[in-house]
Amino acid sequence: MLRTTRELAKRVLFPWLRPRRLDVCCCGLSKSGTHSMAGIFENYRSAHHPDGDLRLGLATAYLRGEVEDAGAQKLLRRRDRALRLEMESSSLAGILIGPLSRACPDKKFILTIRDVFSWCDSWIDHNLNLPPDPASPWTILDRVRLRVEDFQPTKFDGPLTALGFPPLACYFQLWAGHNGRVIDALPQDRLLLVETGEIAKRMPEIAAWTGVPPETLRRDRNWLFSAPTKHRVLATLDKSYVQDTAERFCGPLMIRYFPGVSWGERGQGVV
């Protein structure tokens, strides 16, 4: 009986005890393809929102300035060594990118990114399709990272506030802040940017960059957790207001990574 138990434990634990074949983290925003990135690496030790109970509270406290960088770094290093994941994918990693990248100097990062207009529509779709629990720690985090208290609704935000959402500025500053934080924190040799809609097309490049055979990536898992119903709420807002708000908060990043994409194009219902 003891021998059988030992053999079973060995079979279960062996994949987690052997050395990492890769050490990669996807740190994109929610609704940018983090589920899909975890999915295509399912042949490896991959997880979406790993260690969520710990990292969720840590990310919220970090954004509030309640945790020092050194303390976060020490905790993230300890948890990374305990989890031994080969691919972790979570928007929390983008919030904690500074201490995480220093805690794990050999880790590479993938930033999944989509244009601010389709990203914002997708975020709103998700919350309309699956209304959040106001007491959920994720809802609390969202209020903090959206900086709900910092922006007052304008007369153009009526369609959003009527649905219980904060002003458009909250979403656009989050998009710019999250993506800009990751890009600024990492050197080019540790960061690969992948547009959400190009995950499938760029899988050979993703495999080469992470150092794994391309045939080991799960092509059938490249588009997970898409919204079952699209509400196109942004299309109900004043188009000039949407474009002006995007230029105010997201202009440099949009010009750099999505040149030519404007709400004039996206506002026609192509999102």
RODO-2510 file (C-alpha; in nm, 4 decimals, decimal comma):
residues 271
     n   res          X          Y          Z
     1     m     0,0000     0,0000     0,0000
     2     l     0,2821     0,2407     0,0918
     3     r     0,4642     0,1640    -0,2340
     4     t     0,1493     0,2270    -0,4373
     5     t     0,0949     0,5598    -0,2634
     6     r     0,4530     0,6628    -0,3318
     7     e     0,4292     0,5686    -0,6996
     8     l     0,1045     0,7616    -0,7367
     9     a     0,2521     1,0682    -0,5666
    10     k     0,5566     1,0455    -0,7926
    11     r     0,3421     1,0373    -1,1070
    12     v     0,1359     1,3334    -0,9881
    13     l     0,4237     1,5446    -0,8626
    14     f     0,6891     1,4671    -1,1253
    15     p     0,5742     1,7269    -1,3819
    16     w     0,5950     1,9925    -1,1103
    17     l     0,9330     1,8828    -0,9780
    18     r     1,1234     1,8681    -1,3061
    19     p     1,3007     2,1832    -1,4285
    20     r     1,1037     2,4449    -1,6150
    21     r     1,1148     2,4077    -1,9921
    22     l     1,0192     2,7741    -2,0256
    23     d     0,9434     3,0639    -1,7931
    24     v     0,6903     3,2987    -1,9492
    25     c     0,4147     3,5248    -1,8204
    26     c     0,1324     3,6878    -2,0144
    27     c     0,0523     4,0189    -1,8460
    28     g    -0,2148     4,1714    -2,0701
    29     l    -0,5253     4,3520    -1,9549
    30     s    -0,8440     4,1648    -1,8821
    31     k    -1,0268     4,1007    -2,2128
    32     s    -0,7067     4,1127    -2,4152
    33     g    -0,6539     3,7379    -2,4611
    34     t    -0,5058     3,6197    -2,1313
    35     h    -0,7354     3,3148    -2,1265
    36     s    -0,6270     3,2271    -2,4795
    37     m    -0,2586     3,2662    -2,4028
    38     a    -0,2884     3,0270    -2,1099
    39     g    -0,4842     2,7928    -2,3348
    40     i    -0,2320     2,7633    -2,6157
    41     f     0,0325     2,6613    -2,3602
    42     e    -0,1813     2,3876    -2,2015
    43     n     0,0775     2,1236    -2,2941
    44     y     0,3019     2,2920    -2,0397
    45     r     0,2490     2,3833    -1,6741
    46     s     0,0138     2,6693    -1,7546
    47     a    -0,2459     2,8537    -1,5479
    48     h    -0,4764     3,1523    -1,5808
    49     h    -0,4788     3,3777    -1,2720
    50     p    -0,2499     3,1490    -1,0698
    51     d    -0,2341     3,2115    -0,6989
    52     g    -0,5339     3,4399    -0,7452
    53     d    -0,6335     3,4659    -0,3807
    54     l    -0,2926     3,6009    -0,2856
    55     r    -0,2072     3,8061    -0,5933
    56     l    -0,5501     3,9678    -0,6203
    57     g    -0,5220     4,1217    -0,2756
    58     l    -0,1595     4,2105    -0,3375
    59     a    -0,2410     4,3850    -0,6671
    60     t    -0,5217     4,5867    -0,5109
    61     a    -0,3033     4,6919    -0,2179
    62     y    -0,0148     4,7723    -0,4552
    63     l    -0,2313     5,0051    -0,6635
    64     r    -0,3479     5,1762    -0,3444
    65     g     0,0110     5,2315    -0,2328
    66     e    -0,0343     5,0079     0,0697
    67     v     0,2487     4,7678    -0,0173
    68     e     0,6119     4,8618    -0,0613
    69     d     0,7880     4,7452    -0,3759
    70     a     1,0447     4,5415    -0,1807
    71     g     0,7758     4,3548     0,0100
    72     a     0,5820     4,2724    -0,3057
    73     q     0,9001     4,1580    -0,4765
    74     k     0,9919     3,9217    -0,1926
    75     l     0,6452     3,7674    -0,1835
    76     l     0,6259     3,7241    -0,5617
    77     r     0,9683     3,5571    -0,5726
    78     r     0,8655     3,3099    -0,3037
    79     r     0,5354     3,2273    -0,4713
    80     d     0,6968     3,1895    -0,8153
    81     r     0,9390     2,9314    -0,6746
    82     a     0,6544     2,7459    -0,5034
    83     l     0,4239     2,7365    -0,8083
    84     r     0,6953     2,6438    -1,0627
    85     l     0,4695     2,7329    -1,3551
    86     e     0,6044     2,7454    -1,7084
    87     m     0,3336     2,9828    -1,8347
    88     e     0,1231     3,2043    -1,6130
    89     s    -0,1302     3,4404    -1,7639
    90     s    -0,3040     3,7135    -1,5675
    91     s    -0,3807     4,0831    -1,5800
    92     l    -0,2585     4,0917    -1,2188
    93     a     0,0937     4,0367    -1,3506
    94     g     0,0642     4,3614    -1,5441
    95     i    -0,0331     4,5497    -1,2297
    96     l     0,2619     4,3972    -1,0441
    97     i     0,5012     4,4077    -1,3393
    98     g     0,7677     4,6139    -1,1599
    99     p     0,8250     4,3918    -0,8564
   100     l     0,7439     4,0734    -1,0520
   101     s     1,0016     4,1392    -1,3243
   102     r     1,2672     4,2123    -1,0618
   103     a     1,1705     3,9134    -0,8479
   104     c     1,1989     3,6809    -1,1500
   105     p     1,4843     3,8175    -1,3660
   106     d     1,4800     3,5182    -1,6042
   107     k     1,1077     3,5371    -1,6753
   108     k     0,9930     3,6559    -2,0184
   109     f     0,6677     3,8434    -2,0683
   110     i     0,4007     3,8557    -2,3371
   111     l     0,1745     4,1604    -2,3496
   112     t    -0,1501     4,0860    -2,5295
   113     i    -0,2964     4,4129    -2,6506
   114     r    -0,5931     4,5261    -2,8566
   115     d    -0,7016     4,8700    -2,9702
   116     v    -0,8685     5,0697    -2,6945
   117     f    -1,2087     5,0832    -2,8649
   118     s    -1,2626     4,7096    -2,9154
   119     w    -1,1046     4,6406    -2,5756
   120     c    -1,3431     4,8785    -2,3963
   121     d    -1,6460     4,7352    -2,5747
   122     s    -1,5347     4,3835    -2,4789
   123     w    -1,4906     4,4819    -2,1121
   124     i    -1,8386     4,6347    -2,1029
   125     d    -1,9871     4,3326    -2,2850
   126     h    -1,8376     4,1016    -2,0239
   127     n    -1,9892     4,2974    -1,7367
   128     l    -2,3289     4,3153    -1,9020
   129     n    -2,3299     3,9435    -1,9799
   130     l    -2,1978     3,8468    -1,6357
   131     p    -2,2964     4,1230    -1,3897
   132     p    -2,0281     4,1416    -1,1185
   133     d    -2,0907     4,0901    -0,7497
   134     p    -2,0326     4,4296    -0,5808
   135     a    -1,8647     4,2542    -0,2869
   136     s    -1,6289     4,0467    -0,5022
   137     p    -1,2559     4,1183    -0,4606
   138     w    -1,2369     4,1438    -0,8407
   139     t    -1,5037     4,4147    -0,8419
   140     i    -1,3114     4,6019    -0,5737
   141     l    -0,9927     4,5747    -0,7826
   142     d    -1,1776     4,7034    -1,0886
   143     r    -1,2966     5,0118    -0,9020
   144     v    -0,9403     5,0812    -0,7923
   145     r    -0,7781     5,0325    -1,1317
   146     l    -1,0562     5,2178    -1,3123
   147     r    -1,0029     5,5049    -1,0665
   148     v    -1,3777     5,5484    -1,0372
   149     e    -1,3465     5,8186    -0,7717
   150     d    -1,1137     6,0310    -0,9848
   151     f    -1,3405     6,1038    -1,2822
   152     q    -1,6798     6,2704    -1,2828
   153     p    -1,9274     6,1793    -1,5582
   154     t    -1,9706     6,4296    -1,8392
   155     k    -2,2929     6,4929    -2,0264
   156     f    -2,1656     6,2502    -2,2920
   157     d    -2,1337     5,9587    -2,0481
   158     g    -2,5093     5,9156    -2,0085
   159     p    -2,5344     5,5813    -2,1939
   160     l    -2,2651     5,4402    -1,9647
   161     t    -2,3924     5,5760    -1,6350
   162     a    -2,7479     5,4643    -1,7226
   163     l    -2,6116     5,1088    -1,7271
   164     g    -2,4271     5,1586    -1,3979
   165     f    -2,0805     5,2044    -1,5517
   166     p    -1,8262     5,4762    -1,4701
   167     p    -1,7285     5,7444    -1,7244
   168     l    -1,5409     5,6593    -2,0429
   169     a    -1,2254     5,8266    -1,9091
   170     c    -1,1976     5,5527    -1,6432
   171     y    -1,1630     5,2839    -1,9084
   172     f    -0,9322     5,4703    -2,1415
   173     q    -0,6904     5,5729    -1,8638
   174     l    -0,6787     5,2094    -1,7495
   175     w    -0,5920     5,0884    -2,1002
   176     a    -0,3139     5,3443    -2,1348
   177     g    -0,1858     5,3005    -1,7797
   178     h    -0,1698     4,9201    -1,7809
   179     n    -0,0113     4,8809    -2,1232
   180     g     0,2247     5,1742    -2,0734
   181     r     0,3383     5,0408    -1,7361
   182     v     0,4351     4,7049    -1,8844
   183     i     0,6093     4,8527    -2,1891
   184     d     0,8068     5,0979    -1,9757
   185     a     0,9086     4,8344    -1,7191
   186     l     1,0630     4,5771    -1,9516
   187     p     1,3532     4,5767    -2,1972
   188     q     1,2829     4,4565    -2,5501
   189     d     1,4540     4,1221    -2,4981
   190     r     1,2074     4,0327    -2,2211
   191     l     0,8846     4,1543    -2,3813
   192     l     0,6832     4,0342    -2,6803
   193     l     0,3758     4,2326    -2,7829
   194     v     0,0980     4,0327    -2,9463
   195     e    -0,2196     4,1917    -3,0792
   196     t    -0,5192     3,9975    -2,9525
   197     g    -0,6614     3,9277    -3,2963
   198     e    -0,3258     3,7948    -3,4177
   199     i    -0,2593     3,5309    -3,1523
   200     a    -0,3312     3,2426    -3,3918
   201     k    -0,1302     3,3933    -3,6779
   202     r     0,1691     3,4622    -3,4574
   203     m     0,1845     3,1258    -3,2816
   204     p     0,5032     3,0193    -3,4696
   205     e     0,6688     3,3437    -3,3553
   206     i     0,5415     3,2951    -2,9996
   207     a     0,6830     2,9411    -2,9987
   208     a     1,0213     3,0563    -3,1279
   209     w     1,0387     3,3433    -2,8795
   210     t     0,9556     3,1192    -2,5844
   211     g     1,1851     2,8419    -2,7081
   212     v     0,9311     2,5620    -2,7542
   213     p     0,8458     2,3499    -3,0605
   214     p     0,5545     2,5149    -3,2476
   215     e     0,3640     2,1875    -3,2694
   216     t     0,3375     2,1788    -2,8877
   217     l     0,1169     2,4886    -2,8786
   218     r    -0,2596     2,4323    -2,8776
   219     r    -0,3945     2,6078    -3,1860
   220     d    -0,7467     2,4961    -3,0909
   221     r    -0,7228     2,7075    -2,7726
   222     n    -0,6304     3,0415    -2,9307
   223     w    -0,9680     3,2154    -2,8875
   224     l    -1,1138     3,1477    -2,5445
   225     f    -1,3713     3,3305    -2,3332
   226     s    -1,5112     3,5542    -2,6070
   227     a    -1,8300     3,7459    -2,5255
   228     p    -2,1431     3,5435    -2,6138
   229     t    -2,3418     3,8645    -2,6710
   230     k    -2,2055     4,1931    -2,8051
   231     h    -2,3902     4,5045    -2,6916
   232     r    -2,1822     4,7701    -2,8760
   233     v    -2,2314     5,0269    -2,6032
   234     l    -1,9565     5,2561    -2,7314
   235     a    -2,1516     5,3051    -3,0520
   236     t    -2,4250     5,4756    -2,8460
   237     l    -2,1845     5,7483    -2,7294
   238     d    -2,1068     6,0684    -2,9156
   239     k    -1,8378     5,9739    -3,1690
   240     s    -1,6377     6,2937    -3,1256
   241     y    -1,6364     6,2445    -2,7496
   242     v    -1,5070     5,8885    -2,7830
   243     q    -1,2322     5,9932    -3,0226
   244     d    -1,1310     6,2973    -2,8171
   245     t    -1,1133     6,0884    -2,4980
   246     a    -0,9006     5,8283    -2,6748
   247     e    -0,6598     6,0939    -2,7988
   248     r    -0,6430     6,2463    -2,4512
   249     f    -0,5484     5,9280    -2,2688
   250     c    -0,4307     5,6788    -2,5295
   251     g    -0,2947     5,8875    -2,8166
   252     p     0,0773     5,7944    -2,8046
   253     l     0,0184     5,4202    -2,7577
   254     m    -0,2593     5,4047    -3,0175
   255     i    -0,0442     5,5870    -3,2729
   256     r     0,2490     5,3574    -3,1994
   257     y     0,0705     5,0225    -3,2011
   258     f    -0,2564     5,0843    -3,3855
   259     p    -0,1774     5,3563    -3,6405
   260     g    -0,4769     5,4624    -3,8395
   261     v    -0,7302     5,3014    -3,6050
   262     s    -0,9825     5,5638    -3,4970
   263     w    -1,3324     5,5594    -3,3592
   264     g    -1,4445     5,6694    -3,7050
   265     e    -1,3552     5,3169    -3,8181
   266     r    -1,4526     5,1249    -3,5065
   267     g    -1,7717     5,3242    -3,4548
   268     q    -1,9328     5,1667    -3,7593
   269     g    -1,9984     4,8504    -3,5613
   270     v    -1,6781     4,6680    -3,6570
   271     v    -1,5343     4,5752    -3,3153
***
